[in-house]
Amino acid sequence: MKKILLIVAIISSLLLPSAAFAVNLPKATGFVNDYAGILSSSENKNLEKILKNFEAKTSNEIAVAIVNSFDGLEKFDYSQKLFASWKIGKKNKNNGILFLIGPKEGEPFPEKGETVINVGLGLEGTITDSLAGSILDNEVLPLFKEGKMPEGILAGVNALMAATSNEPPVSSLEPIDDNWDLYTNYKLGFSVEVPHKGKLEGHLQGNIEYFAYNEIKAIEKGNIVYISSGDEYQNSSIQKSIKSRKTEAKRVQGVSWAILIKKIKNDSQLKSLIKQKYGSSCKLGKKTKSSQEGVFDIEILGDGKDLGETRCPMNFITFMKYYPKLQRVATWDIGQAPNFEVNGEYVDDKMSDSFAFIDQ
């Protein structure tokens, strides 16, 4: 009988919650829950309004939690329990996201912190582990490292909203092969092939040569898309040499194209664009049929004057394409020399040849 009672007592103790394993989870106060005092009152109210409007528009719920402790748990385990406790997302859609920020063990907070993006089953196909990691690595953590935690939180929220807005994507970057990607901008209506990585070259103080191969980035601002090879060098031996000389390492702005897309109805507007973009003395030259049906390569003529006197300083390589049917023009210049290379060969001309307008 005593043995039976002992077994029952042991089983009961395993089933009952133990104070040693209890997790003290905070209560949700809204979409934004700052228990660490990171956000100012205005920042908190603004972010709460943004997320409330987003939920009303899409039904997707994004909750931000900033905590002073993970209560002895690993950050992901804590996020799982908090997600379940707050019941983030609609019951029949599982369309919730928890953006959790907390302290890194043994490090001062908020100077050093850790982040987790926990996604409901209904959005796992949209916010994949890879995308969540990319948002943290590229949008959030760089700002955190600069001491800009509120800005990093907002950047993370904006990226999550953009990915789950239920609106068609503005653009895409899809791999073609090991060396090439296809960039497509659906909003502006064009595509162009770009190398997967771009090479940077130049000099730092003391004539130290450096180079880097960085992933190509497409930076979209209004009706301009910058195709850039990044902005940081990556070469450990050079970094060591710089440190030995006590020379401050400089960030290097990556070479880039700036592809401008404009709505143009006729030759008169085309001439005005050329003057506005390249100089008041620049003129419209020949129109030559391009490889894309209905699209013309546009020649831009200078005024024949020396560089110091001209009002059309065309001392760089320029491209302009015109699609009368869609009333659109694309133009960009690549400077005085090619910028991008694949396997040791410059490919700016191949990139330009691949440019194509797409019907919307």
LOMARFI-528960 format. One record per residue (C-alpha): y, z, x; chain. Coordinates in steps of 0.05 Angstrom, whole numbers, plus 5000, padded with zeros to 4 digits. Last residue first. Layout:
{node {Y Z X} "A"} ...
***
This chain:
{node {5911 3663 5036} "A"} {node {5897 3600 5076} "A"} {node {5885 3614 5150} "A"} {node {5928 3589 5207} "A"} {node {5892 3577 5272} "A"} {node {5900 3597 5344} "A"} {node {5840 3577 5386} "A"} {node {5881 3528 5429} "A"} {node {5928 3585 5447} "A"} {node {5871 3630 5470} "A"} {node {5842 3573 5511} "A"} {node {5910 3562 5543} "A"} {node {5917 3636 5559} "A"} {node {5847 3637 5591} "A"} {node {5859 3652 5665} "A"} {node {5794 3649 5704} "A"} {node {5763 3707 5743} "A"} {node {5707 3721 5694} "A"} {node {5755 3722 5635} "A"} {node {5831 3725 5645} "A"} {node {5894 3741 5608} "A"} {node {5966 3736 5633} "A"} {node {5983 3663 5649} "A"} {node {6049 3652 5685} "A"} {node {6123 3646 5670} "A"} {node {6122 3688 5607} "A"} {node {6069 3681 5553} "A"} {node {6113 3656 5496} "A"} {node {6100 3661 5421} "A"} {node {6112 3621 5358} "A"} {node {6079 3615 5290} "A"} {node {6111 3577 5234} "A"} {node {6093 3578 5160} "A"} {node {6109 3535 5100} "A"} {node {6036 3536 5077} "A"} {node {6032 3460 5072} "A"} {node {6084 3451 5128} "A"} {node {6040 3487 5180} "A"} {node {6082 3492 5244} "A"} {node {6058 3516 5312} "A"} {node {6103 3539 5370} "A"} {node {6081 3556 5440} "A"} {node {6125 3574 5500} "A"} {node {6113 3579 5575} "A"} {node {6174 3607 5609} "A"} {node {6239 3581 5641} "A"} {node {6266 3559 5573} "A"} {node {6336 3590 5582} "A"} {node {6370 3553 5525} "A"} {node {6443 3573 5530} "A"} {node {6444 3545 5600} "A"} {node {6493 3563 5655} "A"} {node {6454 3608 5703} "A"} {node {6389 3572 5688} "A"} {node {6418 3504 5705} "A"} {node {6434 3457 5648} "A"} {node {6387 3406 5615} "A"} {node {6401 3429 5544} "A"} {node {6330 3451 5529} "A"} {node {6280 3419 5482} "A"} {node {6227 3456 5442} "A"} {node {6164 3416 5425} "A"} {node {6127 3436 5362} "A"} {node {6051 3433 5356} "A"} {node {6035 3410 5285} "A"} {node {5985 3436 5233} "A"} {node {5957 3394 5176} "A"} {node {5887 3392 5205} "A"} {node {5877 3442 5262} "A"} {node {5870 3407 5329} "A"} {node {5945 3397 5333} "A"} {node {5986 3338 5309} "A"} {node {6048 3331 5352} "A"} {node {6119 3345 5328} "A"} {node {6170 3324 5379} "A"} {node {6233 3363 5397} "A"} {node {6275 3414 5359} "A"} {node {6333 3436 5400} "A"} {node {6354 3496 5443} "A"} {node {6428 3504 5455} "A"} {node {6435 3568 5415} "A"} {node {6376 3601 5450} "A"} {node {6302 3616 5443} "A"} {node {6292 3655 5378} "A"} {node {6355 3641 5339} "A"} {node {6362 3570 5362} "A"} {node {6288 3555 5348} "A"} {node {6292 3590 5281} "A"} {node {6353 3549 5260} "A"} {node {6318 3484 5279} "A"} {node {6257 3504 5236} "A"} {node {6303 3522 5178} "A"} {node {6333 3452 5181} "A"} {node {6264 3421 5190} "A"} {node {6240 3449 5124} "A"} {node {6209 3508 5086} "A"} {node {6197 3558 5142} "A"} {node {6165 3627 5130} "A"} {node {6160 3662 5197} "A"} {node {6103 3689 5240} "A"} {node {6120 3716 5309} "A"} {node {6065 3725 5360} "A"} {node {6088 3772 5416} "A"} {node {6041 3761 5474} "A"} {node {6027 3817 5521} "A"} {node {6026 3844 5591} "A"} {node {6008 3917 5592} "A"} {node {6062 3969 5604} "A"} {node {6043 4008 5666} "A"} {node {6044 4083 5665} "A"} {node {6068 4109 5731} "A"} {node {6030 4155 5778} "A"} {node {6077 4202 5813} "A"} {node {6072 4195 5888} "A"} {node {6048 4255 5927} "A"} {node {6022 4207 5979} "A"} {node {5952 4238 5974} "A"} {node {5958 4235 5898} "A"} {node {5972 4160 5900} "A"} {node {5913 4148 5946} "A"} {node {5868 4188 5900} "A"} {node {5893 4148 5840} "A"} {node {5880 4083 5878} "A"} {node {5809 4104 5892} "A"} {node {5798 4124 5819} "A"} {node {5823 4058 5790} "A"} {node {5844 4056 5717} "A"} {node {5914 4031 5704} "A"} {node {5946 4047 5638} "A"} {node {5984 4006 5586} "A"} {node {5937 3962 5547} "A"} {node {5919 3888 5551} "A"} {node {5967 3869 5495} "A"} {node {5967 3820 5438} "A"} {node {6031 3839 5401} "A"} {node {6034 3818 5328} "A"} {node {6101 3805 5296} "A"} {node {6116 3798 5221} "A"} {node {6122 3873 5211} "A"} {node {6095 3910 5272} "A"} {node {6022 3899 5288} "A"} {node {5994 3920 5356} "A"} {node {5931 3881 5375} "A"} {node {5897 3914 5434} "A"} {node {5855 3883 5488} "A"} {node {5808 3931 5524} "A"} {node {5830 3949 5594} "A"} {node {5810 3919 5661} "A"} {node {5855 3950 5714} "A"} {node {5891 3931 5777} "A"} {node {5927 3966 5833} "A"} {node {5964 3950 5896} "A"} {node {6000 4005 5933} "A"} {node {6066 3976 5958} "A"} {node {6093 4046 5973} "A"} {node {6111 4056 5900} "A"} {node {6066 4021 5851} "A"} {node {6047 3948 5849} "A"} {node {6022 3897 5800} "A"} {node {5961 3870 5763} "A"} {node {5931 3883 5694} "A"} {node {5868 3848 5671} "A"} {node {5848 3841 5598} "A"} {node {5784 3860 5564} "A"} {node {5749 3833 5502} "A"} {node {5785 3767 5511} "A"} {node {5824 3742 5451} "A"} {node {5809 3688 5399} "A"} {node {5864 3677 5349} "A"} {node {5869 3682 5273} "A"} {node {5925 3671 5224} "A"} {node {5951 3689 5155} "A"} {node {6005 3742 5162} "A"} {node {5970 3792 5117} "A"} {node {5899 3770 5135} "A"} {node {5910 3779 5210} "A"} {node {5846 3758 5245} "A"} {node {5829 3775 5318} "A"} {node {5765 3742 5342} "A"} {node {5734 3776 5403} "A"} {node {5710 3746 5469} "A"} {node {5673 3767 5532} "A"} {node {5606 3795 5509} "A"} {node {5604 3749 5449} "A"} {node {5644 3735 5385} "A"} {node {5663 3807 5370} "A"} {node {5705 3821 5309} "A"} {node {5777 3848 5308} "A"} {node {5803 3855 5237} "A"} {node {5870 3854 5201} "A"} {node {5909 3879 5142} "A"} {node {5846 3906 5109} "A"} {node {5838 3899 5033} "A"} {node {5860 3961 4995} "A"} {node {5813 4017 4974} "A"} {node {5858 4065 5012} "A"} {node {5801 4094 5052} "A"} {node {5814 4067 5122} "A"} {node {5890 4070 5115} "A"} {node {5885 4141 5088} "A"} {node {5843 4164 5147} "A"} {node {5892 4132 5196} "A"} {node {5952 4164 5162} "A"} {node {5918 4232 5162} "A"} {node {5902 4226 5237} "A"} {node {5974 4206 5253} "A"} {node {6000 4264 5211} "A"} {node {5956 4313 5249} "A"} {node {5978 4284 5315} "A"} {node {6052 4289 5296} "A"} {node {6042 4362 5276} "A"} {node {6005 4374 5342} "A"} {node {6056 4343 5389} "A"} {node {6040 4382 5453} "A"} {node {6030 4318 5493} "A"} {node {5955 4331 5493} "A"} {node {5957 4337 5417} "A"} {node {5990 4269 5414} "A"} {node {5935 4236 5454} "A"} {node {5884 4275 5412} "A"} {node {5903 4247 5344} "A"} {node {5909 4171 5343} "A"} {node {5863 4142 5396} "A"} {node {5809 4194 5408} "A"} {node {5810 4226 5339} "A"} {node {5814 4160 5301} "A"} {node {5761 4129 5346} "A"} {node {5714 4187 5335} "A"} {node {5721 4180 5259} "A"} {node {5710 4105 5266} "A"} {node {5646 4114 5306} "A"} {node {5619 4168 5260} "A"} {node {5631 4121 5202} "A"} {node {5690 4129 5154} "A"} {node {5676 4072 5106} "A"} {node {5601 4077 5096} "A"} {node {5606 4153 5100} "A"} {node {5656 4152 5042} "A"} {node {5611 4171 4984} "A"} {node {5570 4218 5027} "A"} {node {5630 4262 5041} "A"} {node {5662 4260 5110} "A"} {node {5675 4314 5161} "A"} {node {5728 4298 5213} "A"} {node {5728 4351 5267} "A"} {node {5781 4373 5317} "A"} {node {5784 4419 5376} "A"} {node {5844 4456 5406} "A"} {node {5883 4470 5469} "A"} {node {5957 4486 5467} "A"} {node {5947 4511 5395} "A"} {node {5910 4553 5416} "A"} {node {5895 4580 5485} "A"} {node {5825 4564 5512} "A"} {node {5762 4606 5515} "A"} {node {5729 4569 5458} "A"} {node {5771 4510 5434} "A"} {node {5814 4531 5375} "A"} {node {5816 4497 5308} "A"} {node {5833 4433 5271} "A"} {node {5792 4407 5212} "A"} {node {5804 4342 5175} "A"} {node {5757 4348 5115} "A"} {node {5744 4284 5076} "A"} {node {5722 4278 5003} "A"} {node {5694 4221 4963} "A"} {node {5629 4252 4938} "A"} {node {5637 4205 4878} "A"} {node {5608 4243 4818} "A"} {node {5634 4311 4841} "A"} {node {5702 4285 4863} "A"} {node {5720 4304 4934} "A"} {node {5725 4370 4972} "A"} {node {5682 4425 4943} "A"} {node {5721 4479 4981} "A"} {node {5659 4518 4998} "A"} {node {5619 4456 5015} "A"} {node {5672 4429 5063} "A"} {node {5682 4498 5093} "A"} {node {5608 4505 5107} "A"} {node {5602 4436 5138} "A"} {node {5666 4446 5178} "A"} {node {5639 4511 5207} "A"} {node {5574 4476 5228} "A"} {node {5616 4421 5260} "A"} {node {5659 4470 5299} "A"} {node {5601 4510 5325} "A"} {node {5601 4578 5292} "A"} {node {5630 4645 5315} "A"} {node {5682 4649 5261} "A"} {node {5710 4580 5275} "A"} {node {5776 4614 5291} "A"} {node {5851 4606 5284} "A"} {node {5845 4553 5230} "A"} {node {5881 4489 5212} "A"} {node {5850 4456 5151} "A"} {node {5871 4388 5124} "A"} {node {5838 4363 5060} "A"} {node {5832 4289 5043} "A"} {node {5812 4274 4972} "A"} {node {5797 4203 4948} "A"} {node {5818 4190 4876} "A"} {node {5854 4127 4901} "A"} {node {5925 4132 4874} "A"} {node {5926 4205 4851} "A"} {node {5890 4227 4914} "A"} {node {5941 4190 4957} "A"} {node {5999 4221 4919} "A"} {node {5970 4290 4932} "A"} {node {5958 4273 5005} "A"} {node {6030 4251 5016} "A"} {node {6059 4310 4977} "A"} {node {6018 4360 5018} "A"} {node {6040 4325 5082} "A"} {node {6113 4332 5062} "A"} {node {6106 4404 5040} "A"} {node {6072 4424 5105} "A"} {node {6122 4387 5149} "A"} {node {6179 4420 5111} "A"} {node {6150 4490 5119} "A"} {node {6136 4478 5193} "A"} {node {6065 4462 5213} "A"} {node {6026 4501 5265} "A"} {node {6026 4567 5229} "A"} {node {5952 4581 5244} "A"} {node {5926 4585 5172} "A"} {node {5952 4516 5154} "A"} {node {5917 4492 5092} "A"} {node {5942 4424 5068} "A"} {node {5908 4393 5008} "A"} {node {5921 4456 4968} "A"} {node {5911 4531 4976} "A"} {node {5839 4530 4998} "A"} {node {5808 4598 5008} "A"} {node {5788 4619 5079} "A"} {node {5716 4625 5100} "A"} {node {5690 4690 5130} "A"} {node {5621 4671 5152} "A"} {node {5565 4722 5143} "A"} {node {5511 4720 5197} "A"} {node {5518 4791 5225} "A"} {node {5535 4817 5156} "A"} {node {5466 4794 5135} "A"} {node {5454 4754 5072} "A"} {node {5389 4777 5037} "A"} {node {5328 4732 5043} "A"} {node {5306 4757 5111} "A"} {node {5315 4830 5091} "A"} {node {5274 4818 5028} "A"} {node {5217 4788 5070} "A"} {node {5216 4849 5115} "A"} {node {5217 4898 5057} "A"} {node {5161 4861 5021} "A"} {node {5119 4863 5085} "A"} {node {5132 4938 5093} "A"} {node {5115 4951 5020} "A"} {node {5049 4914 5027} "A"} {node {5032 4951 5090} "A"} {node {5047 5018 5057} "A"} {node {5000 5000 5000} "A"} 
***
